[in-house]
Amino acid sequence: MKLIVNKEFQTIRVKKGLSLSELANQMEVNVSVVSKMEKGQPVRPATARKACTALHEAFETLFTIEN
């Protein structure tokens, strides 16, 4: 199972007025993690949860599950 970031992820981040580093700080991850997410690389469930919490968005809004 892979968690894939939806294409709207970056748009949502920008609409909320967050830079890559600001979101990374809120998620308590390295900025490279957020950058890789926005480039479509699969993420771990814990990282996905942090992103949902930081952006105040539902999982389904930000991620897709691929088998």
KOLGU-4560 file (N, C-alpha, C; in nm, 3 decimals, padded with zeros to 5 digits):
<recs>
<n_xx: 00.084 n_yy: -00.117 n_zz: 00.000 ca_xx: 00.000 ca_yy: 00.000 ca_zz: 00.000 c_xx: 00.089 c_yy: 00.124 c_zz: 00.000 mol: A seq: 1 type: MET>
<n_xx: 00.055 n_yy: 00.220 n_zz: -00.085 ca_xx: 00.128 ca_yy: 00.346 ca_zz: -00.091 c_xx: 00.032 c_yy: 00.461 c_zz: -00.066 mol: A seq: 2 type: LYS>
<n_xx: 00.079 n_yy: 00.561 n_zz: 00.007 ca_xx: 00.003 ca_yy: 00.683 ca_zz: 00.024 c_xx: 00.062 c_yy: 00.787 c_zz: -00.070 mol: A seq: 3 type: LEU>
<n_xx: -00.019 n_yy: 00.832 n_zz: -00.163 ca_xx: 00.024 ca_yy: 00.929 ca_zz: -00.263 c_xx: -00.041 c_yy: 01.063 c_zz: -00.235 mol: A seq: 4 type: ILE>
<n_xx: 00.039 n_yy: 01.169 n_zz: -00.242 ca_xx: -00.011 ca_yy: 01.304 ca_zz: -00.219 c_xx: -00.093 c_yy: 01.349 c_zz: -00.341 mol: A seq: 5 type: VAL>
<n_xx: -00.212 n_yy: 01.400 n_zz: -00.315 ca_xx: -00.295 ca_yy: 01.452 ca_zz: -00.423 c_xx: -00.235 c_yy: 01.581 c_zz: -00.480 mol: A seq: 6 type: ASN>
<n_xx: -00.265 n_yy: 01.609 n_zz: -00.605 ca_xx: -00.210 ca_yy: 01.726 ca_zz: -00.672 c_xx: -00.251 c_yy: 01.857 c_zz: -00.605 mol: A seq: 7 type: LYS>
<n_xx: -00.362 n_yy: 01.856 n_zz: -00.531 ca_xx: -00.410 ca_yy: 01.977 ca_zz: -00.465 c_xx: -00.331 c_yy: 02.013 c_zz: -00.340 mol: A seq: 8 type: GLU>
<n_xx: -00.243 n_yy: 01.926 n_zz: -00.296 ca_xx: -00.169 ca_yy: 01.947 ca_zz: -00.172 c_xx: -00.098 c_yy: 02.082 c_zz: -00.171 mol: A seq: 9 type: PHE>
<n_xx: -00.020 n_yy: 02.109 n_zz: -00.274 ca_xx: 00.055 ca_yy: 02.234 ca_zz: -00.280 c_xx: -00.039 c_yy: 02.354 c_zz: -00.287 mol: A seq: 10 type: GLN>
<n_xx: -00.146 n_yy: 02.343 n_zz: -00.364 ca_xx: -00.242 ca_yy: 02.453 ca_zz: -00.375 c_xx: -00.303 c_yy: 02.483 c_zz: -00.238 mol: A seq: 11 type: THR>
<n_xx: -00.339 n_yy: 02.380 n_zz: -00.165 ca_xx: -00.396 ca_yy: 02.399 ca_zz: -00.032 c_xx: -00.295 c_yy: 02.466 c_zz: 00.060 mol: A seq: 12 type: ILE>
<n_xx: -00.171 n_yy: 02.420 n_zz: 00.055 ca_xx: -00.067 ca_yy: 02.480 ca_zz: 00.140 c_xx: -00.053 c_yy: 02.629 c_zz: 00.110 mol: A seq: 13 type: ARG>
<n_xx: -00.047 n_yy: 02.662 n_zz: -00.017 ca_xx: -00.029 ca_yy: 02.802 ca_zz: -00.058 c_xx: -00.151 c_yy: 02.886 c_zz: -00.019 mol: A seq: 14 type: VAL>
<n_xx: -00.271 n_yy: 02.832 n_zz: -00.040 ca_xx: -00.392 ca_yy: 02.906 ca_zz: -00.002 c_xx: -00.398 c_yy: 02.935 c_zz: 00.147 mol: A seq: 15 type: LYS>
<n_xx: -00.337 n_yy: 02.848 n_zz: 00.225 ca_xx: -00.335 ca_yy: 02.868 ca_zz: 00.370 c_xx: -00.220 c_yy: 02.959 c_zz: 00.411 mol: A seq: 16 type: LYS>
<n_xx: -00.144 n_yy: 03.008 n_zz: 00.314 ca_xx: -00.038 ca_yy: 03.104 ca_zz: 00.341 c_xx: 00.086 c_yy: 03.045 c_zz: 00.405 mol: A seq: 17 type: GLY>
<n_xx: 00.111 n_yy: 02.916 n_zz: 00.381 ca_xx: 00.226 ca_yy: 02.851 ca_zz: 00.441 c_xx: 00.336 c_yy: 02.825 c_zz: 00.339 mol: A seq: 18 type: LEU>
<n_xx: 00.457 n_yy: 02.856 n_zz: 00.377 ca_xx: 00.573 ca_yy: 02.819 ca_zz: 00.294 c_xx: 00.605 c_yy: 02.672 c_zz: 00.323 mol: A seq: 19 type: SER>
<n_xx: 00.695 n_yy: 02.616 n_zz: 00.242 ca_xx: 00.740 ca_yy: 02.479 ca_zz: 00.267 c_xx: 00.798 c_yy: 02.466 c_zz: 00.408 mol: A seq: 20 type: LEU>
<n_xx: 00.882 n_yy: 02.561 n_zz: 00.446 ca_xx: 00.946 ca_yy: 02.551 ca_zz: 00.577 c_xx: 00.847 c_yy: 02.570 c_zz: 00.691 mol: A seq: 21 type: SER>
<n_xx: 00.748 n_yy: 02.656 n_zz: 00.674 ca_xx: 00.647 ca_yy: 02.675 ca_zz: 00.779 c_xx: 00.565 c_yy: 02.547 c_zz: 00.799 mol: A seq: 22 type: GLU>
<n_xx: 00.524 n_yy: 02.485 n_zz: 00.689 ca_xx: 00.450 ca_yy: 02.361 ca_zz: 00.700 c_xx: 00.537 c_yy: 02.252 c_zz: 00.762 mol: A seq: 23 type: LEU>
<n_xx: 00.661 n_yy: 02.243 n_zz: 00.719 ca_xx: 00.753 ca_yy: 02.144 ca_zz: 00.776 c_xx: 00.767 c_yy: 02.164 c_zz: 00.927 mol: A seq: 24 type: ALA>
<n_xx: 00.779 n_yy: 02.288 n_zz: 00.971 ca_xx: 00.790 ca_yy: 02.316 ca_zz: 01.114 c_xx: 00.664 c_yy: 02.271 c_zz: 01.188 mol: A seq: 25 type: ASN>
<n_xx: 00.547 n_yy: 02.299 n_zz: 01.132 ca_xx: 00.422 ca_yy: 02.258 ca_zz: 01.196 c_xx: 00.409 c_yy: 02.106 c_zz: 01.201 mol: A seq: 26 type: GLN>
<n_xx: 00.461 n_yy: 02.040 n_zz: 01.098 ca_xx: 00.456 ca_yy: 01.893 ca_zz: 01.093 c_xx: 00.568 c_yy: 01.829 c_zz: 01.174 mol: A seq: 27 type: MET>
<n_xx: 00.666 n_yy: 01.908 n_zz: 01.214 ca_xx: 00.785 ca_yy: 01.860 ca_zz: 01.285 c_xx: 00.864 c_yy: 01.760 c_zz: 01.201 mol: A seq: 28 type: GLU>
<n_xx: 00.883 n_yy: 01.798 n_zz: 01.073 ca_xx: 00.964 ca_yy: 01.719 ca_zz: 00.980 c_xx: 01.061 c_yy: 01.812 c_zz: 00.908 mol: A seq: 29 type: VAL>
<n_xx: 01.155 n_yy: 01.756 n_zz: 00.840 ca_xx: 01.249 ca_yy: 01.834 ca_zz: 00.759 c_xx: 01.177 c_yy: 01.889 c_zz: 00.638 mol: A seq: 30 type: ASN>
<n_xx: 01.217 n_yy: 02.006 n_zz: 00.594 ca_xx: 01.155 ca_yy: 02.069 ca_zz: 00.477 c_xx: 01.166 c_yy: 01.980 c_zz: 00.353 mol: A seq: 31 type: VAL>
<n_xx: 01.270 n_yy: 01.898 n_zz: 00.346 ca_xx: 01.285 ca_yy: 01.809 ca_zz: 00.230 c_xx: 01.171 c_yy: 01.707 c_zz: 00.224 mol: A seq: 32 type: SER>
<n_xx: 01.115 n_yy: 01.670 n_zz: 00.339 ca_xx: 01.002 ca_yy: 01.577 ca_zz: 00.341 c_xx: 00.881 c_yy: 01.639 c_zz: 00.271 mol: A seq: 33 type: VAL>
<n_xx: 00.851 n_yy: 01.764 n_zz: 00.302 ca_xx: 00.737 ca_yy: 01.832 ca_zz: 00.241 c_xx: 00.763 c_yy: 01.853 c_zz: 00.092 mol: A seq: 34 type: VAL>
<n_xx: 00.886 n_yy: 01.888 n_zz: 00.058 ca_xx: 00.921 ca_yy: 01.906 ca_zz: -00.083 c_xx: 00.900 c_yy: 01.777 c_zz: -00.162 mol: A seq: 35 type: SER>
<n_xx: 00.945 n_yy: 01.666 n_zz: -00.106 ca_xx: 00.927 ca_yy: 01.536 ca_zz: -00.172 c_xx: 00.780 c_yy: 01.499 c_zz: -00.184 mol: A seq: 36 type: LYS>
<n_xx: 00.702 n_yy: 01.533 n_zz: -00.081 ca_xx: 00.559 ca_yy: 01.506 ca_zz: -00.086 c_xx: 00.496 c_yy: 01.580 c_zz: -00.205 mol: A seq: 37 type: MET>
<n_xx: 00.532 n_yy: 01.706 n_zz: -00.220 ca_xx: 00.474 ca_yy: 01.787 ca_zz: -00.327 c_xx: 00.520 c_yy: 01.741 c_zz: -00.465 mol: A seq: 38 type: GLU>
<n_xx: 00.628 n_yy: 01.667 n_zz: -00.470 ca_xx: 00.675 ca_yy: 01.611 ca_zz: -00.597 c_xx: 00.613 c_yy: 01.475 c_zz: -00.626 mol: A seq: 39 type: LYS>
<n_xx: 00.524 n_yy: 01.430 n_zz: -00.534 ca_xx: 00.449 ca_yy: 01.308 ca_zz: -00.559 c_xx: 00.510 c_yy: 01.180 c_zz: -00.505 mol: A seq: 40 type: GLY>
<n_xx: 00.612 n_yy: 01.191 n_zz: -00.422 ca_xx: 00.671 ca_yy: 01.070 ca_zz: -00.366 c_xx: 00.580 c_yy: 01.014 c_zz: -00.257 mol: A seq: 41 type: GLN>
<n_xx: 00.571 n_yy: 00.882 n_zz: -00.246 ca_xx: 00.488 ca_yy: 00.820 ca_zz: -00.143 c_xx: 00.532 c_yy: 00.863 c_zz: -00.003 mol: A seq: 42 type: PRO>
<n_xx: 00.437 n_yy: 00.867 n_zz: 00.089 ca_xx: 00.468 ca_yy: 00.908 ca_zz: 00.226 c_xx: 00.426 c_yy: 00.800 c_zz: 00.325 mol: A seq: 43 type: VAL>
<n_xx: 00.483 n_yy: 00.805 n_zz: 00.443 ca_xx: 00.448 ca_yy: 00.713 ca_zz: 00.550 c_xx: 00.318 c_yy: 00.759 c_zz: 00.615 mol: A seq: 44 type: ARG>
<n_xx: 00.241 n_yy: 00.668 n_zz: 00.671 ca_xx: 00.115 ca_yy: 00.705 ca_zz: 00.737 c_xx: 00.132 c_yy: 00.812 c_zz: 00.845 mol: A seq: 45 type: PRO>
<n_xx: 00.237 n_yy: 00.804 n_zz: 00.924 ca_xx: 00.259 ca_yy: 00.903 ca_zz: 01.030 c_xx: 00.281 c_yy: 01.043 c_zz: 00.971 mol: A seq: 46 type: ALA>
<n_xx: 00.351 n_yy: 01.050 n_zz: 00.860 ca_xx: 00.376 ca_yy: 01.178 ca_zz: 00.794 c_xx: 00.247 c_yy: 01.232 c_zz: 00.736 mol: A seq: 47 type: THR>
<n_xx: 00.166 n_yy: 01.145 n_zz: 00.677 ca_xx: 00.037 ca_yy: 01.187 ca_zz: 00.622 c_xx: -00.051 c_yy: 01.244 c_zz: 00.733 mol: A seq: 48 type: ALA>
<n_xx: -00.053 n_yy: 01.179 n_zz: 00.846 ca_xx: -00.132 ca_yy: 01.225 ca_zz: 00.961 c_xx: -00.087 c_yy: 01.364 c_zz: 01.005 mol: A seq: 49 type: ARG>
<n_xx: 00.044 n_yy: 01.385 n_zz: 01.011 ca_xx: 00.098 ca_yy: 01.516 ca_zz: 01.050 c_xx: 00.056 c_yy: 01.624 c_zz: 00.951 mol: A seq: 50 type: LYS>
<n_xx: 00.056 n_yy: 01.590 n_zz: 00.822 ca_xx: 00.017 ca_yy: 01.687 ca_zz: 00.720 c_xx: -00.131 c_yy: 01.724 c_zz: 00.735 mol: A seq: 51 type: ALA>
<n_xx: -00.215 n_yy: 01.625 n_zz: 00.757 ca_xx: -00.359 ca_yy: 01.650 ca_zz: 00.776 c_xx: -00.383 c_yy: 01.740 c_zz: 00.896 mol: A seq: 52 type: CYS>
<n_xx: -00.313 n_yy: 01.713 n_zz: 01.003 ca_xx: -00.328 ca_yy: 01.793 ca_zz: 01.125 c_xx: -00.280 c_yy: 01.936 c_zz: 01.102 mol: A seq: 53 type: THR>
<n_xx: -00.163 n_yy: 01.951 n_zz: 01.042 ca_xx: -00.106 ca_yy: 02.084 ca_zz: 01.020 c_xx: -00.191 c_yy: 02.169 c_zz: 00.926 mol: A seq: 54 type: ALA>
<n_xx: -00.248 n_yy: 02.105 n_zz: 00.825 ca_xx: -00.328 ca_yy: 02.179 ca_zz: 00.725 c_xx: -00.477 c_yy: 02.182 c_zz: 00.760 mol: A seq: 55 type: LEU>
<n_xx: -00.517 n_yy: 02.111 n_zz: 00.866 ca_xx: -00.658 ca_yy: 02.104 ca_zz: 00.906 c_xx: -00.745 c_yy: 02.056 c_zz: 00.790 mol: A seq: 56 type: HIS>
<n_xx: -00.701 n_yy: 01.948 n_zz: 00.727 ca_xx: -00.771 ca_yy: 01.891 ca_zz: 00.611 c_xx: -00.794 c_yy: 01.742 c_zz: 00.634 mol: A seq: 57 type: GLU>
<n_xx: -00.899 n_yy: 01.690 n_zz: 00.573 ca_xx: -00.929 ca_yy: 01.547 ca_zz: 00.579 c_xx: -00.825 c_yy: 01.469 c_zz: 00.500 mol: A seq: 58 type: ALA>
<n_xx: -00.801 n_yy: 01.347 n_zz: 00.543 ca_xx: -00.707 ca_yy: 01.259 ca_zz: 00.474 c_xx: -00.740 c_yy: 01.248 c_zz: 00.325 mol: A seq: 59 type: PHE>
<n_xx: -00.868 n_yy: 01.228 n_zz: 00.294 ca_xx: -00.911 ca_yy: 01.208 ca_zz: 00.156 c_xx: -00.886 c_yy: 01.330 c_zz: 00.067 mol: A seq: 60 type: GLU>
<n_xx: -00.878 n_yy: 01.446 n_zz: 00.129 ca_xx: -00.850 ca_yy: 01.570 ca_zz: 00.054 c_xx: -00.705 c_yy: 01.575 c_zz: 00.009 mol: A seq: 61 type: THR>
<n_xx: -00.617 n_yy: 01.522 n_zz: 00.091 ca_xx: -00.473 ca_yy: 01.535 ca_zz: 00.066 c_xx: -00.406 c_yy: 01.412 c_zz: 00.007 mol: A seq: 62 type: LEU>
<n_xx: -00.465 n_yy: 01.294 n_zz: 00.029 ca_xx: -00.395 ca_yy: 01.170 ca_zz: -00.009 c_xx: -00.487 c_yy: 01.071 c_zz: -00.079 mol: A seq: 63 type: PHE>
<n_xx: -00.421 n_yy: 00.985 n_zz: -00.158 ca_xx: -00.486 ca_yy: 00.872 ca_zz: -00.224 c_xx: -00.409 c_yy: 00.746 c_zz: -00.186 mol: A seq: 64 type: THR>
<n_xx: -00.482 n_yy: 00.638 n_zz: -00.165 ca_xx: -00.417 ca_yy: 00.510 ca_zz: -00.133 c_xx: -00.407 c_yy: 00.428 c_zz: -00.261 mol: A seq: 65 type: ILE>
<n_xx: -00.286 n_yy: 00.382 n_zz: -00.291 ca_xx: -00.263 ca_yy: 00.294 ca_zz: -00.405 c_xx: -00.218 c_yy: 00.160 c_zz: -00.353 mol: A seq: 66 type: GLU>
<n_xx: -00.266 n_yy: 00.055 n_zz: -00.416 ca_xx: -00.224 ca_yy: -00.081 ca_zz: -00.376 c_xx: -00.102 c_yy: -00.124 c_zz: -00.452 mol: A seq: 67 type: ASN>
</recs>
